[in-house]
Structure formats: C-alpha cells, structure tokens
C-alpha cells in the first residue's frame, strides 16, 4: 500500500483504503479501481491524498524492499552469533516484508 497525492493517481490504480469525507462518510470503498472521472471528482472535492494498492509511484530516494533487507543484513552482520539478536533481525525483516504487501 502507498499513500499518494490524488494528483499522482492514475486510471487503473486500486484503492487500498476507503476514501472518506471530512464528516466520516465513505466516498469510495477499498478495492475500487480509479477511473479518470472518479479522479476528477475526488480532486473537485479537494481530497488531497489516497491510499492505493502496491507501490505504483516511484519516490526519489526511496529504497526497494531488496535494498532495505540488505541494509538490515549489514546492520546485524557483526552479531551473527547472538541468538536473541538473530531472532530480532528475523522479526524486523518479516515486518518489513509484510508492510510492503499492505
């Protein structure tokens, strides 16, 4: 899941969360594919951002999942014999992978 500006959204992207009004009413439900007409309506309603499935927008400086996992490996490389820390490394990596699937 990726939170993006409505202006960055394009036709075919799929909502990962409901789009709500400031009063708490649901405008579009999770799983709704975005169309050009829907995007124009959201912009007219001044909906500033939406959450979409996947990570369709490349953000400058953002690392890929593989790069982040390699960084974790590097950070833990000096403590490979410490079982509690290896458990922690595993859990951190699992959380990172899971967060990219949302």
C-alpha positions as CSV (number, residue, x, y, z in Angstrom):
1,X,0.0,0.0,0.0
2,X,1.2,3.5,-0.8
3,X,-0.3,6.8,0.3
4,X,0.0,9.2,-2.7
5,X,-1.3,12.6,-3.7
6,X,-4.6,12.4,-5.6
7,X,-2.8,14.4,-8.3
8,X,-0.3,11.4,-8.7
9,X,-3.1,8.8,-9.0
10,X,-3.9,7.4,-12.4
11,X,-6.6,5.5,-14.0
12,X,-6.4,1.8,-13.1
13,X,-4.9,2.1,-9.7
14,X,-6.9,0.4,-7.0
15,X,-7.8,1.9,-3.6
16,X,-6.2,0.2,-0.6
17,X,-8.4,2.1,1.9
18,X,-11.8,3.7,1.9
19,X,-11.8,7.4,0.8
20,X,-13.7,9.4,3.5
21,X,-15.2,12.8,3.6
22,X,-14.2,15.1,6.5
23,X,-17.5,14.2,8.1
24,X,-16.6,10.5,8.0
25,X,-18.8,9.3,5.1
26,X,-17.3,6.8,2.7
27,X,-16.9,8.3,-0.8
28,X,-15.2,5.2,-2.4
29,X,-14.6,1.8,-0.9
30,X,-11.4,-0.1,-0.6
31,X,-10.8,-2.1,-3.7
32,X,-12.4,0.5,-6.0
33,X,-10.4,0.9,-9.3
34,X,-9.7,4.5,-10.1
35,X,-11.1,6.0,-13.3
36,X,-10.4,9.4,-14.8
37,X,-13.9,10.5,-14.0
38,X,-13.6,9.4,-10.3
39,X,-10.2,11.1,-10.0
40,X,-11.7,14.4,-11.3
41,X,-14.5,14.1,-8.7
42,X,-12.0,13.5,-5.9
43,X,-10.0,16.5,-7.0
44,X,-13.1,18.7,-7.1
45,X,-14.0,17.5,-3.6
46,X,-10.5,18.5,-2.5
47,X,-9.5,15.0,-1.5
48,X,-5.7,15.6,-1.2
49,X,-4.5,12.0,-1.0
50,X,-5.5,8.4,-1.4
51,X,-4.0,5.0,-0.5
52,X,-3.5,2.7,-3.4
53,X,-2.5,-0.9,-3.6
54,X,1.1,-1.7,-4.3
55,X,3.8,0.9,-4.7
56,X,3.0,2.4,-8.1
57,X,4.6,5.8,-7.6
58,X,8.4,5.9,-7.5
59,X,9.6,8.2,-4.8
60,X,13.0,9.8,-5.2
61,X,15.4,8.3,-2.6
62,X,13.1,5.5,-1.6
63,X,14.8,2.2,-1.3
64,X,13.4,-1.0,-2.8
65,X,12.4,-3.8,-0.4
66,X,15.6,-5.8,-1.5
67,X,17.8,-2.8,-0.7
68,X,16.2,-2.4,2.7
69,X,16.6,-6.1,3.5
70,X,20.3,-5.9,2.5
71,X,20.7,-2.9,4.9
72,X,19.2,-5.0,7.8
73,X,21.6,-7.9,6.9
74,X,24.5,-5.4,7.0
75,X,23.5,-3.9,10.3
76,X,23.3,-7.3,12.0
77,X,26.4,-8.8,10.4
78,X,28.6,-8.2,13.4
79,X,26.3,-10.0,15.8
80,X,25.6,-13.2,13.9
81,X,26.5,-15.4,16.9
82,X,24.0,-13.7,19.2
83,X,20.8,-15.8,19.0
84,X,18.4,-13.2,20.5
85,X,19.7,-10.6,18.0
86,X,19.2,-13.0,15.1
87,X,15.6,-13.6,16.3
88,X,15.2,-9.8,16.3
89,X,16.7,-9.5,12.8
90,X,14.3,-12.1,11.5
91,X,11.3,-10.3,13.0
92,X,12.3,-7.0,11.6
93,X,12.7,-8.4,8.2
94,X,9.3,-10.2,8.4
95,X,7.6,-6.9,9.4
96,X,9.3,-5.0,6.6
97,X,8.2,-7.6,4.0
98,X,4.6,-7.6,5.4
99,X,4.4,-3.8,5.4
100,X,5.2,-3.7,1.7
101,X,2.4,-6.2,1.0
102,X,-0.3,-4.0,2.6
